[in-house]
Amino acid sequence: MKKKRDFRIRGLYWRQMFVTAGMVMLTLMLLGASFFSLSYNYARNQKSEEIGNRASVMSRLSVSYLESGRYLTMEELQDDPDFQRLASFAAAVSDLHFMICDKEGHVLLSTDQSLDGMVVTMPEAMTREIMEKGSSARRDNLGGLYENKRFVVGVPAVNPESGETVGEVFAVSTTSSLDSMWKGFIGLFFMTALVVLMISFMASSVTTMRQIQPIREMAAATRQYAEGNFDIRMNDYGRDDEIGELAASFNNMAESLQQTERQRREFIANISHELKTPMTTIAGYTDGILDGTIPPENERQYLQIISDESRRLSRMVRRMLDVSQLQAIDPLKGGNHFDICESMRRVLISMEKKINDRHLDVDADIPDEPILVLGDNDMITQVIYNLLENAAKFAREGSTLYLGVALIDGKARVTVRNIGDTIPAEELPLLFERFHKSDKSRSEDKDGVGLGLYIVKTILEQHREHINVTSEDGVTTFTFSLGTE
């Protein structure tokens, strides 16, 4: 399984590298092709125009020699020393070869000495194009006359007085300079592309490794979490990007998992302790009755203890089931409202006996007008009942309980207060944990199971609310709010 994960990580690395290299190569090819096409066409047009101008000059110089069929053969035109010197001088100055032809494209004079003694006829397509369009320009080897293609421009030789075409003049580039230039350009382009590709490859390699390293650490941490080790934390590398945010979220998840695991273990330890005590008592006294250790005259007393412990065990299991059911309910889903004042009055009536048994006074600050709040009536009634029962249980005998509600900032704020022993500050956050009971409550409250305040917190969290508690100078106050909209 580990090899498979490593393969996937390497696959992610190489996929990133290939994508980067492919994008760079595609970009360079598109840019190179575009630049080559534009610049080649521009250079070709410039070259064509330049050679065409020189061919036109040569055609004007040749008109007087070509008109009226003065020269009928190549030998006759070459025998004219004046024209030969003129053509050679023009070819040397312009770095071109000129071919003076009749109207059918037969070469009468060429400045290219490599063609001496050869009978040359220009391509029919070019001569026809010159007669029809007035010029012809192309890259051609002139029917195999040259080994490599050269740039050739042909223009007509026209008598300026009669307007009659008396011949044709072709200008041929002496070398394939245009091809040589573009071969050099292509070589330079590929060299530049290789350098850019290598730089992109190295930059992408560094960037990809920085992205993959946290993923490797997360994969290793996940395996540790699967084994139950939640102490591993991610290094955010000081990054503020998505990887840094992911690392922070990963660490938050680890904290949450670690806390959940700690709570699970505490829950198991607490429930084991809470269930063990009544079950040990029940088993011990039952065995004592059965084996005769407990005298018959005391059996009723111990049977009563067994009955009380059985009921306490039943209450504990029922409370745990209540907690599980509460966590699956969304009390705000229906959008129902109820009168919190009426609920508080009902709780006071139901608590009357317990309050009177401890000789407590009640200071009830409950308005006569209804205060409608959003939530589940039964669940909030359970919250008030648990808080008031807890306050009555730990209030100093003969003291005063306070139960009040007021509208503050659009919310109904409920307060339950009693006077008794001050709860240590370090113990306040633990009051709402499952099965938490102080040492004092364990000795005085044998019926409690340590779930009352946990149920209160669970119900209020389901209502998207929180509960606060303070304890100073013997005055302990619980406060929570409920929304009215």
Secondary structure as the mmCIF struct_conf table of DSSP 4:
data_model
#
loop_
_struct_conf.conf_type_id
_struct_conf.id
_struct_conf.beg_label_comp_id
_struct_conf.beg_label_asym_id
_struct_conf.beg_label_seq_id
_struct_conf.end_label_comp_id
_struct_conf.end_label_asym_id
_struct_conf.end_label_seq_id
HELX_RH_AL_P HELX_RH_AL_P1 LYS A 2 LEU A 66
HELX_RH_3T_P HELX_RH_3T_P1 GLU A 67 GLY A 69
BEND BEND1 THR A 73 THR A 73
HELX_RH_AL_P HELX_RH_AL_P2 MET A 74 GLN A 78
TURN_TY1_P TURN_TY1_P1 ASP A 79 ASP A 79
HELX_RH_AL_P HELX_RH_AL_P3 PRO A 81 SER A 94
TURN_TY1_P TURN_TY1_P2 ASP A 95 ASP A 95
STRN STRN1 LEU A 96 CYS A 101
TURN_TY1_P TURN_TY1_P3 LYS A 103 GLU A 104
STRN STRN2 HIS A 106 HIS A 106
STRN STRN3 VAL A 107 SER A 110
BEND BEND2 THR A 111 THR A 111
HELX_RH_3T_P HELX_RH_3T_P2 GLN A 113 LEU A 115
TURN_TY1_P TURN_TY1_P4 ASP A 116 GLY A 117
STRN STRN4 THR A 121 THR A 121
HELX_RH_AL_P HELX_RH_AL_P4 GLU A 124 LYS A 133
BEND BEND3 GLY A 134 GLY A 134
STRN STRN5 SER A 136 ASP A 140
TURN_TY1_P TURN_TY1_P5 LEU A 142 LEU A 145
BEND BEND4 TYR A 146 ASN A 148
STRN STRN6 ARG A 150 VAL A 158
TURN_TY1_P TURN_TY1_P6 PRO A 160 SER A 162
STRN STRN7 THR A 165 SER A 173
BEND BEND5 THR A 174 THR A 175
HELX_RH_AL_P HELX_RH_AL_P5 SER A 177 ALA A 226
TURN_TY1_P TURN_TY1_P7 GLU A 227 GLY A 228
TURN_TY1_P TURN_TY1_P8 TYR A 237 GLY A 238
BEND BEND6 ASP A 241 ASP A 241
HELX_RH_AL_P HELX_RH_AL_P6 GLU A 242 LEU A 290
TURN_TY1_P TURN_TY1_P9 ASP A 291 GLY A 292
BEND BEND7 ILE A 294 ILE A 294
HELX_RH_3T_P HELX_RH_3T_P3 PRO A 296 ASN A 298
HELX_RH_AL_P HELX_RH_AL_P7 GLU A 299 LEU A 326
TURN_TY1_P TURN_TY1_P10 GLN A 327 ALA A 328
TURN_TY1_P TURN_TY1_P11 PRO A 331 LEU A 332
BEND BEND8 LYS A 333 GLY A 334
STRN STRN8 HIS A 337 ASP A 339
HELX_RH_AL_P HELX_RH_AL_P8 ILE A 340 SER A 350
TURN_TY1_P TURN_TY1_P12 MET A 351 MET A 351
HELX_RH_AL_P HELX_RH_AL_P9 GLU A 352 ASP A 357
TURN_TY1_P TURN_TY1_P13 ARG A 358 HIS A 359
STRN STRN9 ASP A 361 ASP A 365
BEND BEND9 ASP A 368 GLU A 369
STRN STRN10 LEU A 372 LEU A 374
BEND BEND10 GLY A 375 GLY A 375
HELX_RH_AL_P HELX_RH_AL_P10 ASN A 377 PHE A 394
STRN STRN11 ALA A 395 ALA A 395
HELX_LH_PP_P HELX_LH_PP_P1 ARG A 396 ARG A 396
TURN_TY1_P TURN_TY1_P14 GLU A 397 GLY A 398
STRN STRN12 THR A 400 ILE A 408
TURN_TY1_P TURN_TY1_P15 ASP A 409 GLY A 410
STRN STRN13 LYS A 411 ILE A 419
STRN STRN14 GLY A 420 GLY A 420
HELX_LH_PP_P HELX_LH_PP_P2 ASP A 421 PRO A 424
HELX_RH_3T_P HELX_RH_3T_P4 ALA A 425 LEU A 430
TURN_TY1_P TURN_TY1_P16 LEU A 431 PHE A 432
BEND BEND11 GLU A 433 GLU A 433
TURN_TY1_P TURN_TY1_P17 ARG A 434 PHE A 435
HELX_RH_AL_P HELX_RH_AL_P11 ASP A 439 GLU A 444
BEND BEND12 LYS A 446 ASP A 447
BEND BEND13 GLY A 450 GLY A 450
HELX_RH_AL_P HELX_RH_AL_P12 GLY A 452 GLN A 462
TURN_TY1_P TURN_TY1_P18 HIS A 463 ARG A 464
STRN STRN15 ILE A 467 GLU A 472
TURN_TY1_P TURN_TY1_P19 ASP A 473 GLY A 474
STRN STRN16 VAL A 475 GLY A 483
#
